[in-house]
Amino acid sequence: MNDGYLLSAELKLAGRLDARFFALLEALASTGSINRAARTTGLSYKGAWMLLETACNLAHEPLLETATGGAGGGGTRLTDAARGLLQAWRTLQSQHREFLRAQETQLSQLPALQGLLRRMSMKTSARNQFAGTVKAVQMGPVTAQVTIALRAGGEITATLTSAAAERLKLKKGKEALALVKASAVVLVTDFAGWQLSARNQLAGTVSRIEPGAVSSLVVLTLPGGVAVTASVTNEAVQALGLQVGTPATAVFKAYAVMVAAQA
């Protein structure tokens, strides 16, 4: 399926003949050369032969025929069996696309589920992605301050340019995602009477620590069940005495929050 669809599924025949194999057959049919077909489909010559040999070994009839010289020249051609297999793939692939489109149509009648899947379909390197609703937008000449009420409770404030806020058409009640890189999150276990200027301060409990060679990923679970991940040096983990069950607060600046919204 094309980008933008919520449903996807990979079509395979016999559990192993996939789009890559049939793209190779298509290229072989048009070029008459395994070497050129491999280059066309982005495969190595050896990789192309491995795909073809596996299929040929399982087929009841030969899939390839080789011609050496002569009036028509040499090369490798598809047999009638291979052409029939390729045609069956084209038909099934077309029906497969139509089936997914029909399911997309049915999904559009379930707005709650559709909204959930759209939020989950965004691919980004930011470890922290929070779904919520715009609670307030304060527009300024240059920057805008956006407050997002999280679905599980709590709020996140983002500072972005006014132009970006207008482009995203942010307004009260609109669904939005707040994205924060793990490296932008600071963990505090004891404020010792001090106050921080950072707008976002989310208190929770350490629920998981994933140690690394230099740094660790520390997951903080908030009262509503939302998880916040912070990238912390191993020295800091030891210095703060972080372990599962330790109370801590995830702190990050409003400028560190990226906002995403549906067009």
C-alpha positions as CSV (number, residue, x, y, z in Angstrom):
1,M,0.0,0.0,0.0
2,N,1.1,3.6,-0.5
3,D,2.2,5.9,2.2
4,G,-0.8,7.4,4.1
5,Y,-2.7,4.1,4.4
6,L,-3.1,2.7,7.9
7,L,-3.3,-1.0,6.8
8,S,-0.5,-2.9,5.1
9,A,0.2,-6.5,4.5
10,E,2.9,-8.4,2.5
11,L,1.7,-10.7,-0.2
12,K,3.6,-14.0,-0.5
13,L,3.0,-17.1,-2.5
14,A,3.9,-20.5,-1.0
15,G,5.3,-18.6,2.0
16,R,8.4,-17.5,0.2
17,L,7.7,-16.0,-3.2
18,D,7.4,-12.3,-2.5
19,A,7.5,-9.0,-4.3
20,R,11.2,-9.1,-4.6
21,F,11.1,-12.4,-6.4
22,F,8.4,-11.4,-8.8
23,A,10.2,-8.1,-9.5
24,L,13.2,-10.2,-10.6
25,L,11.0,-12.2,-12.9
26,E,9.6,-9.0,-14.4
27,A,13.1,-7.7,-15.0
28,L,14.2,-11.0,-16.4
29,A,11.2,-11.1,-18.8
30,S,12.1,-7.7,-20.1
31,T,15.9,-8.0,-20.3
32,G,16.5,-11.7,-21.0
33,S,19.6,-11.5,-18.8
34,I,19.9,-12.5,-15.1
35,N,22.8,-10.1,-14.7
36,R,20.8,-7.1,-16.0
37,A,17.7,-8.2,-14.1
38,A,19.7,-8.3,-10.9
39,R,21.0,-4.8,-11.4
40,T,17.5,-3.6,-12.3
41,T,16.1,-4.9,-9.0
42,G,19.0,-3.9,-6.8
43,L,20.2,-7.5,-6.2
44,S,23.6,-9.0,-6.5
45,Y,24.1,-11.6,-9.3
46,K,24.6,-14.2,-6.6
47,G,21.5,-13.1,-4.7
48,A,19.4,-13.2,-7.9
49,W,20.5,-16.7,-8.7
50,M,19.8,-17.8,-5.1
51,L,16.2,-16.6,-5.4
52,L,15.7,-18.2,-8.8
53,E,17.3,-21.5,-7.8
54,T,15.2,-21.8,-4.7
55,A,12.0,-21.3,-6.7
56,C,13.1,-23.6,-9.5
57,N,14.0,-26.4,-7.1
58,L,10.5,-26.3,-5.6
59,A,8.6,-26.0,-9.0
60,H,7.2,-29.0,-10.8
61,E,8.1,-27.5,-14.1
62,P,11.2,-25.6,-15.2
63,L,10.8,-21.8,-14.7
64,L,13.8,-20.7,-16.8
65,E,15.2,-21.7,-20.2
66,T,18.7,-20.8,-21.4
67,A,19.5,-20.0,-25.0
68,T,23.1,-20.0,-26.3
69,G,23.8,-17.9,-29.4
70,G,21.8,-18.4,-32.5
71,A,19.7,-15.9,-34.5
72,G,17.9,-14.7,-31.4
73,G,21.0,-14.4,-29.3
74,G,21.8,-16.0,-26.0
75,G,20.3,-15.3,-22.6
76,T,17.8,-16.6,-20.1
77,R,14.0,-16.5,-20.7
78,L,11.0,-17.4,-18.7
79,T,9.1,-20.6,-19.5
80,D,5.4,-20.8,-19.9
81,A,5.1,-22.0,-16.3
82,A,7.1,-18.9,-15.0
83,R,5.0,-16.6,-17.1
84,G,1.8,-18.1,-15.7
85,L,3.2,-17.7,-12.2
86,L,4.0,-14.1,-12.9
87,Q,0.5,-13.4,-14.3
88,A,-1.1,-15.1,-11.2
89,W,1.0,-12.8,-9.0
90,R,-0.1,-9.7,-10.9
91,T,-3.8,-10.7,-10.5
92,L,-3.5,-11.6,-6.8
93,Q,-1.5,-8.4,-6.1
94,S,-4.3,-6.3,-7.7
95,Q,-6.9,-8.1,-5.7
96,H,-4.8,-7.7,-2.6
97,R,-4.6,-3.9,-3.0
98,E,-8.4,-3.8,-3.6
99,F,-9.0,-5.8,-0.4
100,L,-6.8,-3.4,1.7
101,R,-8.6,-0.4,0.2
102,A,-11.9,-1.9,1.2
103,Q,-10.7,-2.5,4.7
104,E,-9.4,1.1,4.9
105,T,-13.0,2.2,4.0
106,Q,-14.4,0.2,6.8
107,L,-11.8,1.5,9.2
108,S,-12.8,5.1,8.3
109,Q,-16.2,4.3,9.9
110,L,-14.5,3.6,13.3
111,P,-13.0,7.1,14.0
112,A,-11.7,6.2,17.5
113,L,-9.7,3.2,16.2
114,Q,-8.6,5.2,13.1
115,G,-7.3,8.0,15.2
116,L,-5.3,5.6,17.4
117,L,-3.7,4.0,14.4
118,R,-2.8,7.3,12.8
119,R,-1.1,8.4,16.0
120,M,0.8,5.1,16.1
121,S,1.8,5.2,12.4
122,M,4.1,8.2,12.6
123,K,7.8,7.1,12.4
124,T,10.3,9.2,14.1
125,S,13.6,8.9,15.9
126,A,12.2,10.7,19.0
127,R,11.8,8.1,21.8
128,N,9.1,10.1,23.5
129,Q,5.8,10.5,21.7
130,F,2.8,11.7,23.7
131,A,-0.7,11.9,22.3
132,G,-3.0,14.6,23.5
133,T,-5.3,17.5,22.7
134,V,-4.3,21.2,22.3
135,K,-5.5,22.9,25.5
136,A,-4.3,26.4,24.7
137,V,-2.3,28.4,22.1
138,Q,-0.7,31.7,22.9
139,M,0.4,33.4,19.7
140,G,3.2,36.0,19.8
141,P,4.9,38.0,17.0
142,V,7.6,35.5,16.6
143,T,6.9,32.5,18.8
144,A,3.9,30.6,20.0
145,Q,3.3,28.6,23.2
146,V,1.2,25.5,22.9
147,T,-0.1,23.5,25.8
148,I,-1.1,19.9,25.1
149,A,-3.2,18.0,27.6
150,L,-2.1,14.4,27.6
151,R,-4.8,11.7,27.3
152,A,-3.5,9.9,30.4
153,G,-3.4,13.1,32.4
154,G,-0.8,15.9,32.8
155,E,0.3,18.6,30.3
156,I,3.2,19.3,28.1
157,T,4.1,22.8,26.9
158,A,5.9,23.4,23.6
159,T,7.4,26.6,22.3
160,L,7.6,26.9,18.4
161,T,7.5,29.6,15.9
162,S,4.3,31.4,15.2
163,A,4.6,30.4,11.5
164,A,4.9,26.7,12.5
165,A,1.8,27.0,14.7
166,E,-0.2,28.6,11.9
167,R,1.1,26.0,9.4
168,L,-0.1,23.2,11.7
169,K,-3.4,25.0,12.2
170,L,-3.1,24.5,16.0
171,K,-6.2,25.5,17.9
172,K,-7.9,24.4,21.1
173,G,-9.4,20.9,20.9
174,K,-7.2,19.7,18.0
175,E,-5.4,16.4,18.4
176,A,-1.7,16.7,18.5
177,L,1.5,14.7,19.3
178,A,4.3,16.0,21.5
179,L,7.7,14.6,20.5
180,V,10.8,14.8,22.8
181,K,14.2,13.3,22.2
182,A,15.4,11.1,25.1
183,S,18.7,13.2,25.2
184,A,16.6,16.3,25.9
185,V,15.2,14.9,29.1
186,V,16.9,15.6,32.5
187,L,16.1,13.5,35.5
188,V,15.9,15.0,38.9
189,T,15.6,13.0,42.1
190,D,15.9,15.8,44.7
191,F,15.3,19.5,44.0
192,A,16.7,20.4,47.4
193,G,14.5,23.5,47.6
194,W,15.5,24.8,44.2
195,Q,13.1,25.6,41.3
196,L,13.9,25.1,37.6
197,S,13.0,27.3,34.8
198,A,12.0,24.4,32.5
199,R,8.3,24.5,31.8
200,N,7.9,20.7,31.6
201,Q,8.4,18.8,34.9
202,L,6.7,15.4,35.0
203,A,7.0,13.4,38.2
204,G,6.9,9.6,38.2
205,T,8.8,6.4,39.1
206,V,11.6,4.6,37.4
207,S,10.2,1.5,35.8
208,R,13.0,0.3,33.7
209,I,16.7,0.9,33.1
210,E,18.5,-0.3,29.9
211,P,22.2,0.0,30.5
212,G,24.6,0.7,27.6
213,A,28.3,1.0,27.1
214,V,28.3,4.7,27.9
215,S,24.8,5.7,28.7
216,S,21.6,4.1,29.8
217,L,18.0,4.6,28.8
218,V,15.9,5.3,31.9
219,V,12.1,4.9,31.6
220,L,10.0,6.9,34.0
221,T,6.3,5.9,34.4
222,L,3.9,8.7,35.3
223,P,0.8,8.3,37.5
224,G,-1.5,8.0,34.4
225,G,0.7,5.3,32.9
226,V,2.5,7.4,30.3
227,A,6.2,6.4,30.0
228,V,9.0,9.0,29.6
229,T,12.4,7.9,28.4
230,A,15.6,9.7,29.3
231,S,19.1,9.1,28.0
232,V,21.4,9.3,31.0
233,T,25.1,8.6,31.4
234,N,26.0,5.6,33.4
235,E,27.9,7.8,35.9
236,A,24.7,9.8,36.4
237,V,22.6,6.7,36.9
238,Q,25.0,5.7,39.7
239,A,25.3,9.2,41.2
240,L,21.5,9.6,41.4
241,G,21.1,6.1,42.7
242,L,18.6,5.3,40.0
243,Q,16.9,1.9,40.2
244,V,13.4,0.5,39.6
245,G,11.0,2.1,42.0
246,T,13.0,5.3,42.5
247,P,10.8,8.5,42.4
248,A,12.1,11.0,39.9
249,T,11.0,13.9,37.8
250,A,11.5,14.2,34.0
251,V,12.5,17.8,33.1
252,F,12.7,19.2,29.6
253,K,12.4,22.7,28.1
254,A,9.5,23.8,26.0
255,Y,11.9,24.5,23.1
256,A,12.8,20.8,23.2
257,V,9.2,19.7,22.3
258,M,8.3,19.2,18.7
259,V,4.6,19.2,17.9
260,A,2.9,17.1,15.2
261,A,-0.7,17.5,14.0
262,Q,-2.8,16.0,11.2
263,A,-3.2,18.2,8.2
